[in-house]
Amino acid sequence: MSIQKEEPGKGTAVYFRCSPMNGDDPVRQSFNAQLGELKPLAEKHGIENASIYVDSGGTGMHFYREGFQLLLSHVCSGFIGCILMTERTRMSCDVASAIQMEEALKEMGVEIVYARSACENEATADLGQAMGAYAHYLLGTVPDEDTP
């Protein structure tokens, strides 16, 4: 995916939601891990200056997080045209909510770029395969146009 050229006055945001991990400083480890994934992505697309929004240790089950709310405020004010994240689950652990928010942001003209796709996560890939199999099952139960 290529990032569109920024519109005048619209910048790029990098969003981090840092979940606790094992170790001495779990938030720092989570932040550094995400930064390690996003830095090469930003460099690849020539992004040198980006606004950084961080939520430390908060739940991903809702959008009422200080950093995310500030990001949304800046999007609504027209300051942000592109958001970089490591993956969709940084926005929300609830996939349906994340997709709804993603669609709302896209309708506002905001491009969202993930460092890795949802299918790179094994559980999500398994879910995707299961959904594909179910779709084939459903399509197999739909009568053909030629079938009386």
C-alpha positions in Angstrom: 0.0 0.0 0.0 1.3 3.4 -0.8 0.6 6.4 1.3 -0.9 9.3 -0.5 0.9 12.6 -0.5 -0.2 14.7 2.4 -2.7 17.5 1.7 -1.6 21.0 2.7 -2.3 21.4 6.4 -2.9 17.7 7.0 -0.2 15.7 8.7 0.5 12.1 9.6 -0.2 10.6 13.0 1.4 7.6 14.6 -0.9 5.9 17.2 0.4 3.5 19.9 -1.7 1.7 22.4 0.7 0.1 24.8 -0.5 -3.1 26.4 1.2 -4.5 29.5 3.7 -7.2 28.6 6.0 -9.4 30.7 9.2 -7.8 31.9 10.5 -4.9 34.1 8.9 -2.1 32.2 6.0 -3.6 30.2 4.7 -0.3 28.7 8.1 0.7 27.4 8.6 -2.8 25.9 5.2 -2.5 24.1 6.0 1.0 22.9 9.5 0.0 21.7 8.1 -3.0 19.9 5.5 -0.9 18.0 8.0 1.8 17.3 10.3 -0.8 15.8 7.6 -1.8 13.4 6.4 1.6 12.5 9.7 3.4 12.0 10.7 1.5 8.9 7.2 1.9 7.5 7.4 5.7 8.0 10.9 5.8 6.4 9.8 3.8 3.5 7.1 6.3 2.7 9.3 9.4 3.4 7.4 10.5 6.5 9.9 12.4 8.6 7.6 14.4 10.9 4.5 12.8 12.5 2.4 13.6 15.5 2.6 10.8 18.1 -0.4 9.7 20.1 0.1 7.2 22.9 -2.2 5.4 25.3 -0.3 3.5 28.0 -1.6 0.4 29.6 -5.2 1.1 28.8 -7.8 -1.4 27.5 -8.5 -1.7 23.8 -12.1 -2.7 24.4 -13.4 0.9 24.0 -12.3 4.2 22.4 -12.4 6.3 25.6 -8.7 6.6 25.8 -7.0 9.9 26.2 -4.5 9.6 23.4 -7.1 8.1 21.0 -9.6 10.9 21.8 -7.0 13.5 21.2 -6.2 11.9 17.8 -9.9 11.9 16.9 -10.1 15.6 17.9 -7.2 16.4 15.6 -8.7 14.4 12.8 -12.1 16.2 13.2 -10.2 19.5 13.2 -8.6 18.6 9.8 -5.0 18.3 11.1 -4.5 14.6 10.3 -4.8 13.0 6.9 -3.0 9.7 7.6 -2.7 7.4 10.6 0.0 4.7 11.0 -0.5 1.8 13.4 1.1 -1.6 13.8 -2.2 -3.4 13.4 -6.0 -2.9 13.7 -6.1 -4.2 17.2 -4.2 -1.2 18.5 -7.3 0.8 17.6 -9.7 -1.6 19.3 -9.6 -5.3 20.4 -13.2 -5.6 19.3 -12.7 -6.2 15.6 -16.2 -5.0 14.6 -15.7 -1.7 16.5 -12.3 -1.2 14.9 -13.7 -1.8 11.4 -16.6 0.7 12.1 -14.1 3.3 13.4 -11.8 2.6 10.4 -14.7 3.2 8.0 -15.7 6.4 9.8 -12.1 7.7 9.5 -11.9 6.8 5.8 -15.2 8.7 5.2 -13.5 11.7 6.7 -10.7 11.3 4.2 -8.2 9.8 6.6 -5.9 7.0 5.3 -5.0 4.3 7.8 -1.9 2.3 7.2 -1.0 -0.8 9.2 2.5 -2.2 9.5 1.1 -5.7 9.4 -2.1 -7.0 8.1 -4.7 -8.7 10.3 -3.9 -12.1 8.7 -0.4 -12.0 10.0 -1.8 -12.8 13.3 -2.3 -16.6 13.5 -5.6 -16.5 15.3 -7.0 -14.0 12.9 -5.7 -16.0 9.9 -7.5 -19.1 11.4 -10.6 -17.1 11.8 -10.3 -15.8 8.2 -10.0 -19.4 6.9 -13.0 -20.5 8.9 -15.0 -17.6 7.6 -13.9 -18.4 4.0 -15.0 -22.1 4.5 -18.3 -20.9 5.9 -18.9 -18.6 2.9 -18.2 -21.5 0.6 -20.7 -23.6 2.5 -23.3 -20.8 2.3 -22.7 -20.3 -1.4 -23.0 -24.1 -1.9 -26.5 -23.9 -0.4 -27.7 -21.2 -2.7 -29.5 -22.7 -5.7 -28.0 -22.1 -9.1 -30.0 -19.8 -11.4 -30.5 -22.8 -13.7 -31.9 -24.9 -10.8 -35.7 -25.0 -10.7 
